[in-house]
Amino acid sequence: MAYEINGNSIGCNKEGYLEDINDWSEDVAKAIAATESILLEERHWDVISYLRDEYINNAGNQPNMRTITKEMKARWNDKSVDTKSIYDLFPMGPSKQAGKIAGLPESKRKGGY
């Protein structure tokens, strides 16, 4: 399987996760999001940027849902942000779906805290 972006074929596995994190770009993210029926807006990009930063600059860390929610609450300076707010952005599971769009390997996390 592959994504076709700007005339280039970007390799991915059967679940749609990129084979090489270095192939990621905003255009790739938009293409992956489209396959997930998500139109990326500012808050989506905030979550994606956070996940990429954590993975790339923190030894492959893939934050759990609780950590993502806490970080977005702080970034958005919005005390009303909760798990549902993040699920509204990424309904198929924020850790995995946002991670896929961010070009990260599939998280092996099973959920919970």
C-alpha positions as CSV (number, residue, x, y, z in Angstrom):
1,M,0.0,0.0,0.0
2,A,1.1,3.6,-0.6
3,Y,-0.1,7.1,-0.6
4,E,0.3,9.1,-3.8
5,I,1.3,12.7,-2.9
6,N,2.4,15.3,-5.4
7,G,3.5,12.6,-7.9
8,N,5.5,10.6,-5.2
9,S,4.6,7.2,-3.8
10,I,4.9,7.2,0.0
11,G,5.1,3.7,1.4
12,C,2.9,2.5,4.3
13,N,1.9,-0.7,5.9
14,K,-1.6,-2.3,5.5
15,E,-3.0,-0.2,8.4
16,G,-1.8,3.0,6.7
17,Y,1.1,3.9,8.9
18,L,4.2,5.3,7.1
19,E,7.0,2.9,6.6
20,D,9.5,5.7,7.1
21,I,8.9,8.6,9.4
22,N,11.2,10.8,7.3
23,D,8.6,10.6,4.4
24,W,6.2,12.7,6.5
25,S,5.2,16.3,5.4
26,E,2.1,18.4,5.9
27,D,0.8,17.2,2.5
28,V,1.3,13.6,3.6
29,A,-0.6,14.4,6.8
30,K,-3.5,15.9,4.8
31,A,-3.6,12.8,2.6
32,I,-3.6,10.4,5.5
33,A,-6.3,12.5,7.3
34,A,-8.4,12.5,4.2
35,T,-8.4,8.7,4.2
36,E,-9.5,8.9,7.9
37,S,-12.3,11.4,6.9
38,I,-10.7,14.2,8.9
39,L,-10.3,17.8,7.7
40,L,-7.3,19.1,9.6
41,E,-7.8,22.3,11.5
42,E,-5.6,24.3,14.0
43,R,-6.3,22.0,17.0
44,H,-5.6,18.9,15.0
45,W,-2.2,20.3,14.0
46,D,-1.5,21.1,17.6
47,V,-2.0,17.5,18.6
48,I,0.0,16.2,15.6
49,S,2.9,18.6,16.3
50,Y,2.9,17.6,20.0
51,L,3.0,13.9,19.1
52,R,5.7,14.3,16.5
53,D,7.8,16.4,18.9
54,E,7.5,13.8,21.7
55,Y,8.4,11.0,19.4
56,I,11.3,12.6,17.7
57,N,12.8,14.6,20.6
58,N,11.9,12.3,23.5
59,A,13.3,8.9,22.6
60,G,10.3,7.6,20.8
61,N,7.8,8.6,23.4
62,Q,4.2,8.1,22.4
63,P,2.0,9.9,25.0
64,N,-1.1,8.2,26.4
65,M,-4.5,9.9,26.2
66,R,-4.3,11.4,29.7
67,T,-1.0,13.1,28.8
68,I,-2.3,14.3,25.4
69,T,-5.4,15.8,27.1
70,K,-3.3,17.5,29.8
71,E,-0.9,19.0,27.3
72,M,-3.7,20.3,25.0
73,K,-5.5,21.8,28.0
74,A,-2.3,23.8,28.8
75,R,-1.5,24.7,25.1
76,W,-5.0,25.9,24.4
77,N,-5.3,27.5,27.9
78,D,-8.7,25.9,28.1
79,K,-9.7,24.2,31.3
80,S,-12.8,22.6,29.6
81,V,-10.6,20.4,27.4
82,D,-11.2,16.8,28.3
83,T,-10.8,13.4,26.7
84,K,-14.0,13.9,24.7
85,S,-12.6,17.1,23.2
86,I,-9.6,15.2,21.9
87,Y,-11.8,12.3,20.7
88,D,-14.0,14.8,18.8
89,L,-10.8,15.7,16.8
90,F,-9.7,12.1,16.3
91,P,-12.7,9.8,16.8
92,M,-11.0,6.5,16.1
93,G,-8.6,6.9,19.0
94,P,-6.4,10.0,19.4
95,S,-3.2,8.2,20.2
96,K,-3.4,5.9,17.2
97,Q,-5.3,8.0,14.7
98,A,-3.4,11.2,15.4
99,G,-0.2,9.3,15.5
100,K,-0.9,7.8,12.1
101,I,-1.6,11.2,10.6
102,A,1.6,12.5,12.3
103,G,3.6,9.8,10.4
104,L,4.6,7.9,13.6
105,P,4.8,4.1,14.0
106,E,1.7,2.4,15.3
107,S,1.4,2.8,19.1
108,K,1.3,-0.6,20.8
109,R,-0.5,1.1,23.8
110,K,-3.8,-0.7,24.6
111,G,-5.4,2.3,26.2
112,G,-6.0,3.5,29.8
113,Y,-3.5,5.6,31.7
